Structure formats: C-alpha cells, structure tokens
Amino acid sequence: MARISRRNPLALMVLATLWEQPTHPYQLVQTLKGRQKDKAARLNYGSLYTVIASLEKAGLIEAVEVTKSGNLPPRTTYKVTDDGIAELMDWLSSLIAQPEPEIPQFMTALSIIPALPVDEAVRLLKKRVDTLQDMCDAMAAQREVSRKAIPELMSIEARYQEAMTRAELAFTRQLVDDIETGALTGVKMWRMFQETLKTGPIRQADLAAACRAEGFEWVTFA
C-alpha cells in the first residue's frame, strides 16, 4: 500500500465519508458542508480534487462509476478500498490517542510580544478578549440550536472548539491583569527594552542587568 501524507485533515474526512457510502466529489462536499465539517478542515473543490487524486493513486479509494446528467460534466463516484479503511482506522486512532504538538499563531506572537510597547500590547490583548468573548457567545448560541437539531455526537468538534476558545479567553484575561498589576515578572525589563530601542539596539549586557535587577539569573545560549 502506498503511503500518503497525514498532514491534510481533509484526506481523513474523505476516507471517513466514503466509508459510509460511495459518492462523487460534489455530493461529498455538500455532505461535509451540511454537517458543518468545513469548520474542521479547509474545504473547497480545488483542494478536494487534489486529495481525491492522491488517495486514488495510493490505492485508498477507487472509482466505481461515471455518470452524466444533461449538460452537467461527468461525475465519478468513488468508494473506499480495504487499504483505505485500514488507513482510516490507523490514522484516526493515532490522532485520538497521541497529542500532536501544535504551534498556534497566537503563541508565536506571545513569544515576541516585548517587541510591542507595553501599553499597546495591553490594548491589543483587551481587543482580543472582546473578540474571544463574542466568539464564545456565538458558539454557545449555536450549541443551543444544534442541541435541538442533532445529537451532540455529530458536533463534538464544535464542543472542543468552544472549550479551547474559552480557555484562551480565560488565559488572555489573566495575562492582561498580570501585566497591568505587575504580577507578570519582567514587565519592568519590558519597559526598559522599549525605552532602549528608541535610541539604539539592545545590548545583552543591559538585558542581563535588568533581569538581575528583578532578582533573576540571566542565562544566554550560544
């Protein structure tokens, strides 16, 4: 069995959907969108046809029928193969059982937040808090609507997304408070960093001195 990259979650969704029943790409997209699975993976026809081609080349799916209706272009119906089912089960099991280290863009931004002036960073973090709160409110409202329409099993990913958003909201609120109250160690050094940048580059010796002034040992790595 040929190997495929497991970096594209759309391939996993295609395998799972075709395992339910054979279908053609257009209907597959409609099914995923109708189930709101487009929130869990990037879904468009261009990327879908690329994924289908790679799955077929790997022997994980196969064409079973080509139909044509009126002036519409021919539609190829695909089904998952035995190898495709095995890949689906192994891939899904791995994703469920093994946490994958992920680097959200927000974490990247936080790692270099001292590049912003302190007050500007606080302003932007507060703006993020407002946006996250709006997102949480919208998710909660959608959850109530969905609860009356479909079993929770069919929208677990939305429940996960809401939990992660609420966790980020709580973290960001606490971070703002810690910066404003000085509970976050290093804020004085942050302000010194910004003041120094107004006149020239930062010297490692100055950073080390500012760090030690707050009671911390400064360690650099060559």
Phi, psi and omega in degrees: 000129178291150180268150174236158177290137178261022182273345183254107182296340179296325179297321178295319179294322178297315179300316181295319182290318179289337176293326178296311178192149177299145179199171178259162187305320182298313180293327179297316178297316180298321179296313181295319178293320179297330178269003181061031178280352176292349175278344182259350179200150177292126187230110171211163187295323180300309181292327180296314181295327176295316179296315180299318180297318181290323178292321179293318179298325180280355179079019181269337172224163178213150178285137180239343183196144173237123181237156177222134180232115177058227182272002180289148177294157179302144179241128180262125177268134181244154171227158179278141179270175177298319176297325179294320177296317179297318178294319178302310183294319181291316181295312182296317180299319180296317181294322181288318188274327187249112176298135179256125176300125179235147180242093177296152180298328179297321179294321176298316180297318180297327183294339180235025182299334177298349175293340177266148170301148185304309183296324178292320178299317179297317180300316181290323177294322177295324177296321178296320178303314180299317180294317179297322178296318177298319180297318180296318179298317180294320179294320180296319179295318179294325179298319179294321178294314182295325182301329180275345186255321184221157176296150179300332179305327184279355181220037180300324182297328177291323177296318177296314181299319179294319179297317179293322179293319178294323177295318178294322177299313180296318179297314185292320176300314181295322179297316177301314180297319181294324178291314184292327182269350182084008179291337177279113180293142179103357181295322177299317177296322177301313180295320177298318178305312181293319179295319180295322180298337180292336184247347181165185181291158179279134175263138180301325180297323179292319178296318180298318180295317180295322179294315180294329179296336178265006174092019181242146177280133181267124180238130176244154180238126181289000000 
